[in-house]
Amino acid sequence: MPFTFDDLVDDVMRRAPETIRVFLAFRMRCVGCPIACFHNVADASREHGVDPGKFLAALCACS
């Protein structure tokens, strides 16, 4: 499933629950976070100091 940097984190996890393991593998504590419905993939990457390109590629590859 293609994702973009503009997709909300909560939407990504709801549309494709298998992406939760990617968030956890990148040590991102977005699962269950009340801000996940406001942050997009780019925001979350920046907040957690994760390479946004690698993270987005991993999200797209897992679904």
N, CA, C and O atoms as a Tinker XYZ file with bonds, in Angstrom:
   252  protein
     1  N      0.858000   -1.176000    0.000000    73     2
     2  CA     0.000000    0.000000    0.000000    64     1     3
     3  C      0.899000    1.232000    0.000000    63     2     4     5
     4  O      1.793000    1.346000    0.839000    81     3
     5  N      0.677000    2.130000   -0.908000    73     3     6
     6  CA     1.529000    3.322000   -0.932000    64     5     7
     7  C      1.135000    4.321000    0.159000    63     6     8     9
     8  O     -0.038000    4.650000    0.331000    81     7
     9  N      2.116000    4.778000    0.865000    73     7    10
    10  CA     1.920000    5.817000    1.868000    64     9    11
    11  C      2.731000    7.027000    1.438000    63    10    12    13
    12  O      3.651000    6.914000    0.627000    81    11
    13  N      2.384000    8.191000    1.987000    73    11    14
    14  CA     3.132000    9.417000    1.703000    64    13    15
    15  C      3.522000   10.074000    3.012000    63    14    16    17
    16  O      3.054000    9.684000    4.082000    81    15
    17  N      4.379000   11.070000    2.915000    73    15    18
    18  CA     4.794000   11.815000    4.101000    64    17    19
    19  C      3.622000   12.570000    4.731000    63    18    20    21
    20  O      3.664000   12.915000    5.911000    81    19
    21  N      2.586000   12.823000    3.947000    73    19    22
    22  CA     1.434000   13.586000    4.436000    64    21    23
    23  C      0.381000   12.736000    5.135000    63    22    24    25
    24  O     -0.542000   13.280000    5.742000    81    23
    25  N      0.500000   11.419000    5.062000    73    23    26
    26  CA    -0.472000   10.548000    5.730000    64    25    27
    27  C     -0.348000   10.674000    7.240000    63    26    28    29
    28  O      0.757000   10.702000    7.783000    81    27
    29  N     -1.485000   10.748000    7.910000    73    27    30
    30  CA    -1.476000   10.800000    9.368000    64    29    31
    31  C     -1.066000    9.445000    9.936000    63    30    32    33
    32  O     -1.467000    8.398000    9.429000    81    31
    33  N     -0.274000    9.481000   10.981000    73    31    34
    34  CA     0.246000    8.261000   11.603000    64    33    35
    35  C     -0.895000    7.330000   12.018000    63    34    36    37
    36  O     -0.836000    6.127000   11.762000    81    35
    37  N     -1.910000    7.870000   12.643000    73    35    38
    38  CA    -3.036000    7.050000   13.084000    64    37    39
    39  C     -3.735000    6.393000   11.897000    63    38    40    41
    40  O     -4.121000    5.227000   11.973000    81    39
    41  N     -3.898000    7.132000   10.805000    73    39    42
    42  CA    -4.529000    6.575000    9.607000    64    41    43
    43  C     -3.705000    5.426000    9.021000    63    42    44    45
    44  O     -4.255000    4.417000    8.580000    81    43
    45  N     -2.392000    5.591000    9.024000    73    43    46
    46  CA    -1.511000    4.542000    8.496000    64    45    47
    47  C     -1.703000    3.252000    9.290000    63    46    48    49
    48  O     -1.877000    2.177000    8.716000    81    47
    49  N     -1.669000    3.373000   10.620000    73    47    50
    50  CA    -1.785000    2.182000   11.460000    64    49    51
    51  C     -3.174000    1.553000   11.386000    63    50    52    53
    52  O     -3.303000    0.334000   11.500000    81    51
    53  N     -4.203000    2.358000   11.199000    73    51    54
    54  CA    -5.567000    1.815000   11.089000    64    53    55
    55  C     -5.799000    1.140000    9.738000    63    54    56    57
    56  O     -6.430000    0.086000    9.662000    81    55
    57  N     -5.282000    1.760000    8.670000    73    55    58
    58  CA    -5.465000    1.191000    7.327000    64    57    59
    59  C     -4.645000   -0.074000    7.122000    63    58    60    61
    60  O     -5.055000   -0.990000    6.409000    81    59
    61  N     -3.486000   -0.107000    7.755000    73    59    62
    62  CA    -2.575000   -1.240000    7.576000    64    61    63
    63  C     -1.931000   -1.580000    8.920000    63    62    64    65
    64  O     -0.811000   -1.149000    9.194000    81    63
    65  N     -2.626000   -2.344000    9.757000    73    63    66
    66  CA    -2.105000   -2.669000   11.088000    64    65    67
    67  C     -0.723000   -3.322000   11.072000    63    66    68    69
    68  O      0.002000   -3.255000   12.065000    81    67
    69  N     -0.354000   -3.952000    9.955000    73    67    70
    70  CA     0.974000   -4.567000    9.876000    64    69    71
    71  C      2.091000   -3.521000    9.948000    63    70    72    73
    72  O      3.245000   -3.876000   10.185000    81    71
    73  N      1.766000   -2.239000    9.749000    73    71    74
    74  CA     2.783000   -1.190000    9.839000    64    73    75
    75  C      3.194000   -0.907000   11.283000    63    74    76    77
    76  O      4.224000   -0.277000   11.522000    81    75
    77  N      2.414000   -1.358000   12.224000    73    75    78
    78  CA     2.747000   -1.122000   13.632000    64    77    79
    79  C      4.133000   -1.676000   13.949000    63    78    80    81
    80  O      4.888000   -1.067000   14.707000    81    79
    81  N      4.467000   -2.821000   13.376000    73    79    82
    82  CA     5.796000   -3.397000   13.641000    64    81    83
    83  C      6.914000   -2.510000   13.100000    63    82    84    85
    84  O      8.021000   -2.510000   13.637000    81    83
    85  N      6.626000   -1.749000   12.034000    73    83    86
    86  CA     7.633000   -0.824000   11.493000    64    85    87
    87  C      7.855000    0.321000   12.467000    63    86    88    89
    88  O      8.996000    0.699000   12.731000    81    87
    89  N      6.775000    0.875000   13.002000    73    87    90
    90  CA     6.907000    1.941000   13.998000    64    89    91
    91  C      7.738000    1.453000   15.179000    63    90    92    93
    92  O      8.626000    2.159000   15.656000    81    91
    93  N      7.450000    0.258000   15.639000    73    91    94
    94  CA     8.186000   -0.296000   16.781000    64    93    95
    95  C      9.641000   -0.591000   16.428000    63    94    96    97
    96  O     10.531000   -0.373000   17.250000    81    95
    97  N      9.891000   -1.083000   15.222000    73    95    98
    98  CA    11.265000   -1.377000   14.808000    64    97    99
    99  C     12.115000   -0.107000   14.742000    63    98   100   101
   100  O     13.320000   -0.155000   14.987000    81    99
   101  N     11.500000    1.017000   14.418000    73    99   102
   102  CA    12.206000    2.288000   14.362000    64   101   103
   103  C     12.205000    2.996000   15.721000    63   102   104   105
   104  O     12.619000    4.149000   15.841000    81   103
   105  N     11.729000    2.275000   16.732000    73   103   106
   106  CA    11.661000    2.781000   18.108000    64   105   107
   107  C     10.822000    4.044000   18.226000    63   106   108   109
   108  O     11.137000    4.961000   18.985000    81   107
   109  N      9.757000    4.059000   17.460000    73   107   110
   110  CA     8.809000    5.173000   17.489000    64   109   111
   111  C      7.623000    4.741000   18.338000    63   110   112   113
   112  O      7.001000    3.713000   18.068000    81   111
   113  N      7.323000    5.500000   19.327000    73   111   114
   114  CA     6.269000    5.139000   20.273000    64   113   115
   115  C      4.925000    5.762000   19.871000    63   114   116   117
   116  O      4.214000    6.329000   20.701000    81   115
   117  N      4.603000    5.645000   18.607000    73   115   118
   118  CA     3.376000    6.236000   18.070000    64   117   119
   119  C      2.146000    5.385000   18.359000    63   118   120   121
   120  O      1.024000    5.891000   18.355000    81   119
   121  N      2.348000    4.117000   18.607000    73   119   122
   122  CA     1.229000    3.206000   18.852000    64   121   123
   123  C      0.551000    3.618000   20.162000    63   122   124   125
   124  O      1.157000    3.570000   21.232000    81   123
   125  N     -0.706000    4.019000   20.056000    73   123   126
   126  CA    -1.458000    4.434000   21.237000    64   125   127
   127  C     -1.227000    5.868000   21.653000    63   126   128   129
   128  O     -1.824000    6.322000   22.629000    81   127
   129  N     -0.392000    6.586000   20.956000    73   127   130
   130  CA    -0.105000    7.977000   21.305000    64   129   131
   131  C     -1.284000    8.869000   20.902000    63   130   132   133
   132  O     -1.784000    8.751000   19.784000    81   131
   133  N     -1.732000    9.750000   21.787000    73   131   134
   134  CA    -2.866000   10.613000   21.455000    64   133   135
   135  C     -2.548000   11.634000   20.354000    63   134   136   137
   136  O     -3.463000   12.228000   19.784000    81   135
   137  N     -1.284000   11.840000   20.057000    73   135   138
   138  CA    -0.907000   12.809000   19.019000    64   137   139
   139  C     -0.847000   12.152000   17.646000    63   138   140   141
   140  O     -0.716000   12.847000   16.639000    81   139
   141  N     -0.939000   10.844000   17.588000    73   139   142
   142  CA    -0.842000   10.126000   16.313000    64   141   143
   143  C     -1.915000   10.549000   15.313000    63   142   144   145
   144  O     -1.727000   10.407000   14.105000    81   143
   145  N     -3.024000   11.059000   15.804000    73   143   146
   146  CA    -4.086000   11.492000   14.887000    64   145   147
   147  C     -3.839000   12.902000   14.359000    63   146   148   149
   148  O     -4.602000   13.393000   13.527000    81   147
   149  N     -2.784000   13.554000   14.835000    73   147   150
   150  CA    -2.440000   14.902000   14.374000    64   149   151
   151  C     -1.137000   14.938000   13.585000    63   150   152   153
   152  O     -0.971000   15.773000   12.697000    81   151
   153  N     -0.214000   14.038000   13.904000    73   151   154
   154  CA     1.092000   14.012000   13.234000    64   153   155
   155  C      1.029000   13.188000   11.957000    63   154   156   157
   156  O      0.418000   12.120000   11.913000    81   155
   157  N      1.667000   13.703000   10.933000    73   155   158
   158  CA     1.799000   12.910000    9.717000    64   157   159
   159  C      3.130000   12.158000    9.772000    63   158   160   161
   160  O      3.889000   12.303000   10.730000    81   159
   161  N      3.404000   11.373000    8.765000    73   159   162
   162  CA     4.616000   10.543000    8.745000    64   161   163
   163  C      5.870000   11.415000    8.827000    63   162   164   165
   164  O      6.826000   11.062000    9.517000    81   163
   165  N      5.872000   12.543000    8.132000    73   163   166
   166  CA     7.031000   13.449000    8.172000    64   165   167
   167  C      7.231000   14.026000    9.567000    63   166   168   169
   168  O      8.357000   14.088000   10.059000    81   167
   169  N      6.140000   14.449000   10.208000    73   167   170
   170  CA     6.226000   14.994000   11.572000    64   169   171
   171  C      6.802000   13.959000   12.535000    63   170   172   173
   172  O      7.705000   14.257000   13.316000    81   171
   173  N      6.272000   12.749000   12.469000    73   171   174
   174  CA     6.713000   11.688000   13.380000    64   173   175
   175  C      8.182000   11.353000   13.161000    63   174   176   177
   176  O      8.921000   11.135000   14.121000    81   175
   177  N      8.602000   11.313000   11.913000    73   175   178
   178  CA    10.016000   11.035000   11.617000    64   177   179
   179  C     10.912000   12.102000   12.234000    63   178   180   181
   180  O     11.932000   11.798000   12.851000    81   179
   181  N     10.518000   13.341000   12.057000    73   179   182
   182  CA    11.297000   14.462000   12.598000    64   181   183
   183  C     11.331000   14.418000   14.131000    63   182   184   185
   184  O     12.388000   14.591000   14.739000    81   183
   185  N     10.178000   14.188000   14.741000    73   183   186
   186  CA    10.090000   14.154000   16.206000    64   185   187
   187  C     10.950000   13.048000   16.819000    63   186   188   189
   188  O     11.488000   13.204000   17.915000    81   187
   189  N     11.073000   11.937000   16.103000    73   187   190
   190  CA    11.810000   10.786000   16.636000    64   189   191
   191  C     13.233000   10.680000   16.091000    63   190   192   193
   192  O     13.951000    9.735000   16.417000    81   191
   193  N     13.643000   11.639000   15.266000    73   191   194
   194  CA    14.998000   11.617000   14.727000    64   193   195
   195  C     15.265000   10.459000   13.797000    63   194   196   197
   196  O     16.375000    9.929000   13.751000    81   195
   197  N     14.236000   10.065000   13.047000    73   195   198
   198  CA    14.325000    8.933000   12.132000    64   197   199
   199  C     14.480000    9.454000   10.708000    63   198   200   201
   200  O     13.874000   10.461000   10.342000    81   199
   201  N     15.286000    8.771000    9.910000    73   199   202
   202  CA    15.431000    9.143000    8.505000    64   201   203
   203  C     14.075000    8.973000    7.829000    63   202   204   205
   204  O     13.568000    7.854000    7.741000    81   203
   205  N     13.478000   10.066000    7.351000    73   203   206
   206  CA    12.127000    9.963000    6.798000    64   205   207
   207  C     12.028000    9.082000    5.559000    63   206   208   209
   208  O     11.034000    8.377000    5.388000    81   207
   209  N     13.029000    9.106000    4.698000    73   207   210
   210  CA    13.007000    8.281000    3.492000    64   209   211
   211  C     13.040000    6.805000    3.807000    63   210   212   213
   212  O     12.287000    6.024000    3.225000    81   211
   213  N     13.915000    6.413000    4.733000    73   211   214
   214  CA    14.005000    4.999000    5.114000    64   213   215
   215  C     12.726000    4.536000    5.812000    63   214   216   217
   216  O     12.246000    3.425000    5.584000    81   215
   217  N     12.188000    5.401000    6.658000    73   215   218
   218  CA    10.982000    5.042000    7.373000    64   217   219
   219  C      9.804000    4.872000    6.419000    63   218   220   221
   220  O      9.060000    3.896000    6.520000    81   219
   221  N      9.633000    5.815000    5.497000    73   219   222
   222  CA     8.535000    5.719000    4.539000    64   221   223
   223  C      8.697000    4.482000    3.652000    63   222   224   225
   224  O      7.716000    3.801000    3.355000    81   223
   225  N      9.907000    4.195000    3.238000    73   223   226
   226  CA    10.144000    3.008000    2.418000    64   225   227
   227  C      9.781000    1.739000    3.179000    63   226   228   229
   228  O      9.212000    0.811000    2.605000    81   227
   229  N     10.106000    1.693000    4.465000    73   227   230
   230  CA     9.779000    0.519000    5.277000    64   229   231
   231  C      8.261000    0.382000    5.448000    63   230   232   233
   232  O      7.730000   -0.728000    5.415000    81   231
   233  N      7.575000    1.498000    5.627000    73   231   234
   234  CA     6.111000    1.446000    5.734000    64   233   235
   235  C      5.496000    0.892000    4.448000    63   234   236   237
   236  O      4.632000    0.017000    4.488000    81   235
   237  N      5.950000    1.410000    3.320000    73   235   238
   238  CA     5.398000    0.988000    2.023000    64   237   239
   239  C      5.733000   -0.467000    1.726000    63   238   240   241
   240  O      4.928000   -1.172000    1.117000    81   239
   241  N      6.898000   -0.922000    2.143000    73   239   242
   242  CA     7.327000   -2.296000    1.862000    64   241   243
   243  C      6.572000   -3.321000    2.710000    63   242   244   245
   244  O      6.398000   -4.464000    2.289000    81   243
   245  N      6.133000   -2.927000    3.874000    73   243   246
   246  CA     5.531000   -3.922000    4.766000    64   245   247
   247  C      4.072000   -4.179000    4.459000    63   246   248   249
   248  O      3.535000   -5.208000    4.869000    81   247
   249  N      3.424000   -3.292000    3.764000    73   247   250
   250  CA     1.984000   -3.497000    3.535000    64   249   251
   251  C      1.700000   -3.999000    2.148000    63   250   252
   252  O      0.542000   -4.221000    1.797000    81   251
